[in-house]
């Protein structure tokens, strides 16, 4: 009992020291301090950068996008306060918001890149080459190819979510294909 109390006290002390020594950056669904003004949006295939530029203007806060935040979005909201628009985009695109010296930093959550829209075409092409095209388009970190086979694939996908493209390739090849830690993982 005494040992677990000592470990708890040490963990608490380390946690407090870290909190006081590092700048506080809380991730939250909607950034604080943006205008509560209600707006109407009806956007189809709208560039995410343009949507956040609009929210910056209407919300009265500078918005800075992480390079992983890209692509297009469809969103329709009526008489919706700006913080709720941020919430809707966070949920739809897997984003988180942080405060930094008055700016709103927009970055990807764990699975946001799976929502990226991608296009790929392959006619009897190697799976690895097809995946490399998707990795480049979705700005992933690479491929961890663990499968023992190198199947050929025939696909034609235009402007689909990366997760949909992965599912289609997995279905065609019978392999397990997914994304973990920013890399495409291929396994038997």
Residue frames as a rotation matrix with the C-alpha (Angstrom) as fourth column:
UNK 1
0.570 0.821 0.000 0.00
0.821 -0.570 0.000 0.00
0.000 0.000 -1.000 0.00
UNK 2
0.446 -0.470 -0.761 2.80
0.179 -0.787 0.591 2.40
-0.877 -0.400 -0.267 0.93
UNK 3
-0.608 -0.730 0.312 4.58
0.417 0.041 0.908 1.78
-0.676 0.682 0.279 -2.41
UNK 4
-0.199 0.592 0.781 1.46
0.957 -0.055 0.286 2.56
0.212 0.804 -0.556 -4.50
UNK 5
0.775 0.437 -0.456 0.95
0.558 -0.812 0.170 5.75
-0.296 -0.386 -0.874 -2.51
UNK 6
0.009 -0.872 -0.489 4.55
0.126 -0.484 0.866 6.81
-0.992 -0.070 0.105 -3.22
UNK 7
-0.696 -0.227 0.681 4.14
0.660 0.170 0.731 6.08
-0.282 0.959 0.031 -6.94
UNK 8
0.310 0.885 0.346 0.90
0.933 -0.353 0.068 8.06
0.182 0.302 -0.936 -6.99
UNK 9
0.673 -0.114 -0.731 2.57
0.305 -0.857 0.415 11.01
-0.674 -0.502 -0.542 -5.27
UNK 10
-0.444 -0.896 -0.026 5.47
0.247 -0.151 0.957 10.88
-0.862 0.418 0.288 -7.75
UNK 11
-0.454 0.353 0.818 3.08
0.890 0.126 0.439 10.75
0.052 0.927 -0.371 -10.72
UNK 12
0.662 0.736 -0.140 1.13
0.748 -0.661 0.059 13.70
-0.049 -0.144 -0.988 -9.33
UNK 13
0.349 -0.619 -0.704 4.31
0.141 -0.708 0.692 15.72
-0.926 -0.341 -0.160 -8.78
UNK 14
-0.692 -0.609 0.387 5.57
0.437 0.073 0.897 14.97
-0.575 0.790 0.215 -12.30
UNK 15
-0.074 0.768 0.636 2.19
0.983 -0.052 0.177 15.88
0.169 0.638 -0.751 -13.75
UNK 16
0.792 0.362 -0.491 2.11
0.496 -0.851 0.172 19.20
-0.356 -0.380 -0.854 -11.91
UNK 17
-0.075 -0.904 -0.420 5.71
0.125 -0.427 0.896 20.00
-0.989 0.015 0.145 -12.88
UNK 18
-0.673 -0.125 0.729 4.91
0.706 0.186 0.684 19.30
-0.221 0.975 -0.037 -16.53
UNK 19
0.334 0.898 0.287 1.75
0.933 -0.358 0.034 21.40
0.134 0.257 -0.957 -16.40
UNK 20
0.751 -0.050 -0.659 3.60
0.263 -0.893 0.366 24.38
-0.606 -0.448 -0.657 -14.93
UNK 21
-0.209 -0.957 -0.202 6.66
0.086 -0.224 0.971 24.15
-0.974 0.185 0.129 -17.15
UNK 22
-0.793 -0.043 0.608 4.94
0.592 0.182 0.785 23.71
-0.144 0.982 -0.119 -20.52
UNK 23
-0.810 0.568 -0.145 2.47
-0.584 -0.803 0.118 26.08
-0.050 0.180 0.982 -22.19
UNK 24
-0.423 0.750 0.509 -1.10
0.058 0.583 -0.810 24.90
-0.904 -0.314 -0.290 -21.74
UNK 25
-0.713 0.254 -0.654 -2.68
-0.698 -0.162 0.698 23.76
0.071 0.954 0.293 -25.02
UNK 26
-0.446 0.643 0.623 -6.07
-0.144 0.635 -0.759 22.20
-0.883 -0.429 -0.191 -24.68
UNK 27
-0.967 0.252 -0.037 -7.70
0.021 0.224 0.974 20.42
0.254 0.941 -0.222 -27.55
UNK 28
-0.489 0.872 -0.011 -11.41
-0.007 -0.017 -1.000 21.08
-0.872 -0.489 0.015 -27.69
UNK 29
-0.111 0.539 0.835 -14.19
0.891 0.427 -0.156 20.64
-0.441 0.727 -0.527 -30.17
UNK 30
0.612 0.328 0.719 -14.95
0.635 -0.746 -0.201 24.33
0.470 0.580 -0.665 -30.70
UNK 31
-0.524 -0.850 0.054 -12.44
0.668 -0.450 -0.593 27.09
0.528 -0.275 0.803 -30.09
UNK 32
0.177 0.547 -0.818 -13.36
0.908 -0.411 -0.078 29.53
-0.379 -0.729 -0.570 -27.35
UNK 33
-0.261 -0.283 -0.923 -13.81
0.228 -0.947 0.225 33.20
-0.938 -0.152 0.312 -28.06
UNK 34
-0.924 0.042 0.380 -15.31
0.372 -0.133 0.919 32.96
0.089 0.990 0.107 -31.55
UNK 35
-0.727 0.686 0.032 -18.40
-0.683 -0.728 0.064 34.95
0.067 0.024 0.997 -32.36
UNK 36
-0.655 0.601 0.459 -21.72
0.165 0.706 -0.689 33.37
-0.738 -0.375 -0.561 -31.41
UNK 37
-0.318 0.523 -0.791 -23.23
-0.828 -0.560 -0.037 34.81
-0.462 0.643 0.611 -34.60
UNK 38
0.090 0.450 0.888 -25.58
0.150 0.876 -0.459 32.37
-0.984 0.175 0.011 -36.35
UNK 39
-0.452 -0.287 -0.844 -24.90
-0.772 -0.348 0.532 31.65
-0.447 0.892 -0.064 -40.03
UNK 40
0.733 0.611 0.299 -26.34
-0.285 0.674 -0.681 29.58
-0.618 0.414 0.668 -42.84
UNK 41
-0.444 -0.857 -0.261 -24.08
-0.701 0.151 0.697 27.30
-0.558 0.492 -0.668 -44.89
UNK 42
0.737 0.532 0.417 -24.95
-0.127 0.715 -0.688 25.21
-0.664 0.454 0.594 -47.92
UNK 43
0.076 -0.858 -0.508 -21.65
-0.938 -0.234 0.254 24.03
-0.337 0.458 -0.823 -49.36
UNK 44
0.922 0.130 0.365 -20.97
0.004 0.939 -0.344 21.18
-0.387 0.319 0.865 -51.74
UNK 45
0.530 -0.796 0.291 -17.43
0.837 0.438 -0.327 20.03
0.133 0.417 0.899 -52.44
UNK 46
0.918 -0.165 0.362 -16.13
-0.189 -0.981 0.032 23.21
0.350 -0.098 -0.932 -50.77
UNK 47
0.041 -0.986 -0.164 -12.39
0.218 0.169 -0.961 23.54
0.975 0.004 0.222 -50.25
UNK 48
0.481 0.146 -0.864 -11.71
0.840 0.207 0.502 23.13
0.252 -0.967 -0.023 -46.53
UNK 49
-0.593 -0.763 -0.258 -9.18
0.800 -0.594 -0.082 26.00
-0.091 -0.255 0.963 -46.58
UNK 50
-0.700 0.398 0.593 -11.85
0.029 -0.814 0.581 28.35
0.714 0.423 0.558 -47.93
UNK 51
0.375 0.867 -0.329 -14.38
0.391 0.175 0.904 27.18
0.841 -0.467 -0.273 -45.34
UNK 52
0.241 -0.339 -0.910 -11.98
0.966 -0.009 0.259 27.94
-0.096 -0.941 0.325 -42.50
UNK 53
-0.845 -0.461 0.271 -11.06
0.502 -0.858 0.105 31.31
0.184 0.225 0.957 -44.07
UNK 54
-0.183 0.883 0.433 -14.78
0.014 -0.438 0.899 32.15
0.983 0.171 0.068 -43.97
UNK 55
0.597 0.417 -0.686 -15.05
0.627 0.291 0.722 30.98
0.501 -0.861 -0.088 -40.35
UNK 56
-0.386 -0.803 -0.453 -12.03
0.921 -0.367 -0.134 33.10
-0.058 -0.469 0.881 -39.47
UNK 57
-0.818 0.118 0.563 -13.74
0.118 -0.923 0.366 36.19
0.563 0.366 0.741 -40.92
UNK 58
0.133 0.982 0.132 -17.15
-0.102 -0.119 0.988 35.50
0.986 -0.145 0.084 -39.40
UNK 59
0.584 0.106 -0.805 -15.82
0.663 0.511 0.548 34.18
0.469 -0.853 0.228 -36.08
UNK 60
0.844 -0.240 0.479 -13.37
-0.337 -0.933 0.126 37.02
0.417 -0.268 -0.869 -35.53
UNK 61
0.556 -0.706 0.439 -10.39
-0.332 0.295 0.896 34.76
-0.762 -0.644 -0.070 -34.77
UNK 62
0.014 -0.630 -0.776 -7.36
-0.998 0.043 -0.053 33.96
0.066 0.775 -0.628 -36.96
UNK 63
0.806 0.257 0.533 -7.40
-0.288 0.957 -0.027 30.30
-0.518 -0.131 0.845 -38.05
UNK 64
-0.135 -0.906 -0.400 -4.19
-0.983 0.072 0.169 28.43
-0.124 0.416 -0.901 -38.88
UNK 65
0.858 0.502 -0.111 -4.47
-0.514 0.835 -0.196 25.04
-0.006 0.225 0.974 -40.63
UNK 66
0.019 -0.790 0.613 -2.08
-0.345 0.570 0.745 22.17
-0.938 -0.226 -0.262 -40.09
UNK 67
-0.568 -0.298 -0.767 -0.84
-0.807 0.018 0.590 20.76
-0.162 0.954 -0.251 -43.45
UNK 68
-0.955 0.226 0.193 -2.86
0.234 0.972 0.024 17.59
-0.182 0.068 -0.981 -42.84
UNK 69
-0.087 0.965 -0.247 -6.09
0.325 -0.207 -0.923 19.62
-0.942 -0.161 -0.296 -43.06
UNK 70
-0.780 -0.148 -0.608 -7.02
-0.505 -0.424 0.752 19.64
-0.368 0.894 0.256 -46.72
UNK 71
-0.828 0.464 0.315 -9.65
0.554 0.766 0.326 18.43
-0.090 0.444 -0.891 -49.16
UNK 72
-0.676 0.693 0.251 -13.29
-0.360 -0.608 0.708 19.23
0.643 0.388 0.660 -49.67
UNK 73
-0.897 0.434 -0.091 -16.41
0.274 0.382 -0.883 19.08
-0.348 -0.816 -0.461 -47.55
UNK 74
-0.401 0.881 0.250 -20.16
0.183 -0.190 0.965 19.03
0.898 0.432 -0.085 -48.02
UNK 75
-0.771 0.179 -0.612 -22.03
0.619 -0.018 -0.785 20.78
-0.151 -0.984 -0.097 -45.23
UNK 76
-0.327 0.744 0.583 -25.49
0.145 -0.570 0.809 22.29
0.934 0.349 0.078 -44.86
UNK 77
-0.544 0.143 -0.827 -26.38
0.836 0.002 -0.549 24.16
-0.077 -0.990 -0.121 -41.69
UNK 78
-0.036 0.627 0.778 -29.16
0.418 -0.698 0.582 26.67
0.908 0.346 -0.237 -41.06
UNK 79
0.537 0.284 0.794 -29.12
-0.412 -0.733 0.541 29.41
0.736 -0.618 -0.277 -38.41
UNK 80
0.712 -0.375 -0.593 -26.17
0.607 0.754 0.252 27.77
0.353 -0.540 0.764 -36.67
UNK 81
0.896 -0.441 -0.056 -23.85
-0.317 -0.722 0.615 29.61
-0.311 -0.533 -0.786 -34.23
UNK 82
0.455 -0.792 -0.407 -20.24
-0.712 -0.050 -0.700 29.73
0.534 0.608 -0.587 -35.44
UNK 83
-0.371 -0.633 0.680 -18.94
-0.898 0.432 -0.087 27.56
-0.239 -0.643 -0.728 -32.53
UNK 84
0.286 0.547 0.787 -21.40
-0.265 0.834 -0.483 24.85
-0.921 -0.071 0.383 -33.58
UNK 85
0.901 -0.083 -0.426 -20.13
-0.419 0.086 -0.904 25.09
0.111 0.993 0.043 -37.17
UNK 86
-0.127 -0.990 0.055 -16.63
-0.933 0.101 -0.346 24.42
0.338 -0.096 -0.936 -35.81
UNK 87
-0.246 0.113 0.963 -18.08
-0.638 0.729 -0.249 21.46
-0.730 -0.676 -0.107 -33.85
UNK 88
0.768 0.620 0.160 -19.78
-0.259 0.530 -0.808 20.07
-0.586 0.579 0.568 -36.97
UNK 89
0.625 -0.611 -0.485 -16.56
-0.620 -0.012 -0.784 20.32
0.473 0.791 -0.387 -39.00
UNK 90
-0.342 -0.760 0.552 -14.57
-0.939 0.299 -0.170 18.69
-0.036 -0.576 -0.816 -36.20
UNK 91
0.048 0.456 0.889 -16.98
-0.404 0.822 -0.401 15.76
-0.914 -0.340 0.223 -36.11
UNK 92
0.907 0.407 -0.106 -17.26
-0.233 0.277 -0.932 15.42
-0.350 0.870 0.347 -39.89
UNK 93
0.672 -0.700 -0.241 -13.54
-0.372 -0.039 -0.927 15.71
0.640 0.713 -0.287 -40.66
UNK 94
0.706 -0.392 -0.590 -12.00
0.654 0.681 0.329 14.32
0.273 -0.618 0.737 -37.46
UNK 95
-0.026 -0.706 0.708 -10.39
0.227 -0.694 -0.684 17.61
0.974 0.143 0.178 -36.45
UNK 96
0.341 0.083 -0.936 -9.32
0.937 -0.116 0.331 19.15
-0.081 -0.990 -0.117 -33.15
UNK 97
0.551 -0.097 0.829 -8.77
0.174 -0.958 -0.227 22.79
0.816 0.269 -0.511 -32.29
UNK 98
0.097 -0.575 -0.812 -6.08
0.995 0.036 0.094 24.30
-0.025 -0.817 0.575 -30.10
UNK 99
0.989 0.140 -0.049 -5.41
0.144 -0.986 0.085 27.82
-0.036 -0.091 -0.995 -28.87
UNK 100
0.103 -0.995 -0.018 -2.04
0.979 0.098 0.178 29.40
-0.175 -0.035 0.984 -29.67
UNK 101
-0.727 -0.482 -0.489 -1.31
0.479 -0.866 0.142 33.06
-0.492 -0.131 0.861 -28.99
UNK 102
-0.324 0.702 -0.634 -4.78
-0.420 -0.707 -0.569 34.13
-0.848 0.082 0.524 -30.06
UNK 103
-0.481 0.125 -0.868 -4.90
-0.845 0.198 0.497 31.90
0.234 0.972 0.010 -33.14
UNK 104
0.521 0.600 0.607 -7.09
-0.609 0.759 -0.228 28.86
-0.598 -0.251 0.761 -33.58
UNK 105
-0.619 -0.733 -0.282 -4.91
-0.759 0.464 0.457 25.96
-0.204 0.497 -0.844 -34.67
UNK 106
0.605 0.796 -0.003 -6.80
-0.743 0.563 -0.360 23.34
-0.285 0.221 0.933 -36.68
UNK 107
-0.545 -0.817 -0.189 -5.19
-0.837 0.518 0.175 19.92
-0.045 0.253 -0.966 -36.81
UNK 108
-0.015 0.495 -0.869 -6.12
-0.515 0.741 0.431 16.38
0.857 0.454 0.244 -37.66
UNK 109
0.401 0.193 0.896 -7.34
-0.862 0.411 0.297 13.99
-0.311 -0.891 0.331 -35.05
UNK 110
-0.240 -0.589 0.772 -6.25
-0.368 0.791 0.489 10.36
-0.898 -0.166 -0.406 -35.07
UNK 111
-0.268 0.202 0.942 -8.29
0.644 0.764 0.020 9.23
-0.716 0.612 -0.335 -38.08
UNK 112
0.269 0.472 -0.839 -8.81
-0.195 -0.827 -0.528 12.44
-0.943 0.306 -0.130 -40.01
UNK 113
-0.545 -0.550 -0.633 -6.78
-0.707 -0.105 0.700 11.35
-0.451 0.828 -0.332 -43.00
UNK 114
-0.774 0.351 0.527 -9.21
0.440 0.897 0.047 8.47
-0.456 0.268 -0.849 -43.52
UNK 115
0.303 0.928 -0.218 -11.75
0.492 -0.349 -0.798 11.12
-0.816 0.135 -0.562 -44.48
UNK 116
-0.445 -0.540 -0.714 -9.46
-0.365 -0.619 0.695 12.53
-0.818 0.570 0.079 -47.19
UNK 117
0.754 0.656 0.003 -10.97
-0.208 0.244 -0.947 12.41
-0.622 0.714 0.321 -50.66
UNK 118
-0.389 -0.920 0.044 -8.81
-0.359 0.196 0.913 10.47
-0.848 0.339 -0.407 -53.11
UNK 119
0.767 0.499 -0.404 -8.92
-0.576 0.258 -0.775 9.26
-0.283 0.827 0.485 -56.69
UNK 120
-0.380 -0.889 0.253 -7.02
-0.588 0.444 0.676 6.34
-0.714 0.108 -0.692 -58.16
UNK 121
0.757 0.539 -0.370 -7.17
-0.631 0.454 -0.630 4.25
-0.171 0.710 0.683 -61.30
UNK 122
-0.435 -0.870 0.231 -5.35
-0.729 0.491 0.476 1.00
-0.528 0.039 -0.848 -61.92
UNK 123
0.684 0.564 -0.462 -5.87
-0.728 0.564 -0.390 -1.61
0.040 0.603 0.797 -64.63
UNK 124
0.882 -0.344 -0.322 -4.23
0.331 0.939 -0.096 -4.87
0.335 -0.022 0.942 -63.61
UNK 125
0.239 -0.799 0.552 -1.72
-0.432 -0.597 -0.676 -2.79
0.870 -0.077 -0.487 -61.62
UNK 126
-0.434 -0.487 -0.758 0.32
0.480 0.587 -0.652 -3.84
0.763 -0.647 -0.021 -58.63
UNK 127
0.594 0.698 -0.400 -1.39
0.678 -0.166 0.716 -3.30
0.433 -0.696 -0.572 -55.29
UNK 128
0.042 -0.656 -0.754 1.70
0.877 -0.338 0.342 -1.66
-0.479 -0.675 0.561 -53.81
UNK 129
-0.849 -0.366 0.382 1.91
0.520 -0.708 0.477 0.91
0.096 0.604 0.791 -56.65
UNK 130
-0.049 0.926 0.374 -1.81
0.428 -0.319 0.846 1.66
0.903 0.201 -0.380 -56.29
UNK 131
0.617 0.239 -0.750 -1.40
0.784 -0.098 0.613 2.15
0.073 -0.966 -0.248 -52.56
UNK 132
-0.430 -0.847 -0.312 1.60
0.831 -0.506 0.231 4.44
-0.354 -0.160 0.922 -53.12
UNK 133
-0.621 0.301 0.724 -0.63
0.366 -0.705 0.607 6.71
0.693 0.642 0.328 -55.20
UNK 134
0.484 0.872 -0.080 -3.21
0.426 -0.154 0.891 6.82
0.765 -0.465 -0.446 -52.40
UNK 135
0.281 -0.482 -0.830 -0.53
0.935 -0.057 0.350 7.44
-0.216 -0.874 0.435 -49.76
UNK 136
-0.766 -0.614 0.192 0.79
0.643 -0.731 0.229 10.42
0.000 0.299 0.954 -51.73
UNK 137
-0.377 0.694 0.614 -2.66
0.231 -0.571 0.788 11.88
0.897 0.439 0.055 -52.36
UNK 138
0.688 0.685 -0.238 -3.80
0.356 -0.032 0.934 11.50
0.632 -0.728 -0.266 -48.73
UNK 139
0.171 -0.742 0.648 -0.42
-0.563 -0.614 -0.554 12.73
0.809 -0.270 -0.522 -47.43
UNK 140
0.993 0.100 0.059 0.20
-0.109 0.638 0.762 9.62
0.039 -0.764 0.644 -45.34
UNK 141
0.433 -0.881 0.190 3.61
-0.782 -0.262 0.566 8.59
-0.449 -0.393 -0.802 -44.03
UNK 142
-0.553 -0.682 -0.479 4.13
-0.831 0.493 0.258 5.45
0.060 0.541 -0.839 -46.12
UNK 143
0.537 0.673 -0.508 3.24
-0.655 0.713 0.251 1.77
0.531 0.198 0.824 -46.42
UNK 144
-0.406 -0.546 0.733 3.99
-0.822 0.569 -0.032 -1.10
-0.400 -0.615 -0.680 -44.07
UNK 145
0.290 0.486 -0.825 3.53
-0.853 0.522 0.007 -4.06
0.434 0.701 0.566 -46.44
UNK 146
-0.362 -0.364 0.858 3.34
-0.811 0.577 -0.097 -7.27
-0.460 -0.731 -0.504 -44.36
UNK 147
0.690 0.707 0.154 1.39
-0.519 0.632 -0.575 -9.45
-0.504 0.317 0.803 -46.80
UNK 148
-0.177 -0.766 0.618 3.14
-0.015 0.630 0.777 -12.40
-0.984 0.128 -0.123 -48.42
UNK 149
0.019 0.263 0.965 1.41
0.934 0.339 -0.111 -11.85
-0.357 0.903 -0.239 -51.78
UNK 150
-0.699 -0.237 -0.674 1.65
-0.026 -0.934 0.356 -9.03
-0.714 0.267 0.647 -54.32
UNK 151
-0.054 0.764 0.643 -1.76
0.776 0.437 -0.454 -9.09
-0.628 0.475 -0.616 -56.06
UNK 152
-0.936 -0.059 0.347 -2.76
0.299 -0.656 0.693 -7.12
0.187 0.752 0.632 -59.13
UNK 153
-0.311 0.859 -0.407 -5.79
0.530 -0.199 -0.824 -4.85
-0.789 -0.473 -0.393 -58.88
UNK 154
-0.699 0.249 0.670 -8.21
0.528 -0.452 0.719 -3.17
0.482 0.857 0.184 -61.24
UNK 155
-0.047 0.661 -0.749 -9.95
0.878 -0.331 -0.346 -0.18
-0.477 -0.674 -0.565 -59.71
UNK 156
-0.564 -0.045 0.825 -11.33
0.475 -0.835 0.279 3.16
0.676 0.549 0.492 -60.78
UNK 157
0.163 0.551 -0.818 -12.22
0.982 -0.169 0.082 5.37
-0.094 -0.817 -0.569 -57.85
UNK 158
-0.423 -0.262 0.867 -12.90
0.457 -0.888 -0.046 9.08
0.783 0.377 0.496 -58.10
UNK 159
-0.509 0.129 0.851 -13.20
-0.497 -0.852 -0.168 11.46
0.703 -0.508 0.497 -55.18
UNK 160
0.563 0.611 -0.556 -13.97
0.127 0.601 0.789 8.82
0.817 -0.515 0.261 -52.52
UNK 161
0.718 -0.320 0.618 -12.90
-0.695 -0.294 0.656 8.80
-0.028 -0.901 -0.434 -48.90
UNK 162
-0.299 -0.920 -0.254 -9.55
-0.861 0.375 -0.345 7.11
0.413 0.116 -0.904 -48.29
UNK 163
-0.526 0.155 0.837 -11.31
-0.561 0.676 -0.478 4.66
-0.639 -0.721 -0.268 -45.97
UNK 164
0.617 0.786 0.035 -13.63
-0.431 0.375 -0.821 3.68
-0.659 0.491 0.570 -48.86
UNK 165
0.462 -0.539 -0.704 -10.68
-0.789 0.111 -0.604 3.18
0.404 0.835 -0.374 -51.22
UNK 166
-0.608 -0.709 0.357 -8.95
-0.792 0.512 -0.333 0.97
0.054 -0.485 -0.873 -48.64
UNK 167
-0.124 0.660 0.741 -12.11
-0.443 0.632 -0.636 -1.09
-0.888 -0.407 0.214 -48.16
UNK 168
0.791 0.419 -0.446 -12.51
-0.561 0.205 -0.802 -1.55
-0.245 0.884 0.397 -51.93
UNK 169
0.057 -0.861 -0.506 -8.90
-0.823 0.247 -0.512 -2.71
0.565 0.445 -0.694 -52.30
UNK 170
-0.650 -0.233 0.723 -9.22
-0.681 0.601 -0.418 -5.03
-0.337 -0.765 -0.549 -49.31
UNK 171
0.320 0.872 0.371 -12.39
-0.462 0.485 -0.742 -6.51
-0.827 0.066 0.559 -50.79
UNK 172
0.750 -0.038 -0.660 -10.76
-0.646 0.166 -0.745 -7.07
0.138 0.985 0.100 -54.19
UNK 173
-0.100 -0.933 -0.346 -7.55
-0.702 0.313 -0.640 -8.60
0.705 0.179 -0.686 -52.84
UNK 174
0.667 0.380 -0.641 -8.81
0.167 0.762 0.625 -10.43
0.726 -0.524 0.445 -49.77
UNK 175
-0.397 -0.870 -0.294 -6.06
0.634 -0.027 -0.773 -8.72
0.664 -0.493 0.562 -47.74
UNK 176
0.514 0.440 -0.737 -6.41
0.836 -0.452 0.313 -6.66
-0.195 -0.776 -0.599 -44.59
UNK 177
-0.411 -0.590 0.695 -5.71
0.710 -0.685 -0.162 -3.03
0.572 0.427 0.700 -45.50
UNK 178
0.709 0.624 -0.328 -5.98
0.689 -0.518 0.507 -0.19
0.146 -0.585 -0.797 -43.03
UNK 179
0.139 -0.639 0.757 -4.26
0.007 -0.763 -0.646 2.88
0.990 0.095 -0.102 -41.65
UNK 180
0.820 0.006 -0.572 -2.41
0.567 0.117 0.815 3.01
0.072 -0.993 0.092 -38.34
UNK 181
0.318 -0.702 -0.638 -0.08
0.439 -0.487 0.755 5.71
-0.841 -0.520 0.153 -37.07
UNK 182
0.337 -0.088 -0.937 -0.21
-0.545 -0.830 -0.118 7.49
-0.768 0.551 -0.328 -40.40
UNK 183
-0.711 -0.618 -0.335 0.84
-0.646 0.388 0.657 4.48
-0.276 0.684 -0.675 -42.49
UNK 184
0.409 0.761 -0.504 -1.09
-0.874 0.486 0.025 2.08
0.264 0.430 0.864 -44.67
UNK 185
-0.459 -0.477 0.749 -0.80
-0.680 0.732 0.050 -1.42
-0.572 -0.486 -0.661 -43.22
UNK 186
0.283 0.481 -0.830 -1.25
-0.875 0.483 -0.019 -4.42
0.392 0.732 0.557 -45.53
UNK 187
-0.588 -0.443 0.677 -1.49
-0.711 0.682 -0.172 -7.91
-0.385 -0.583 -0.716 -44.03
UNK 188
-0.818 0.269 -0.509 -2.73
-0.106 0.799 0.592 -11.41
0.566 0.538 -0.625 -44.92
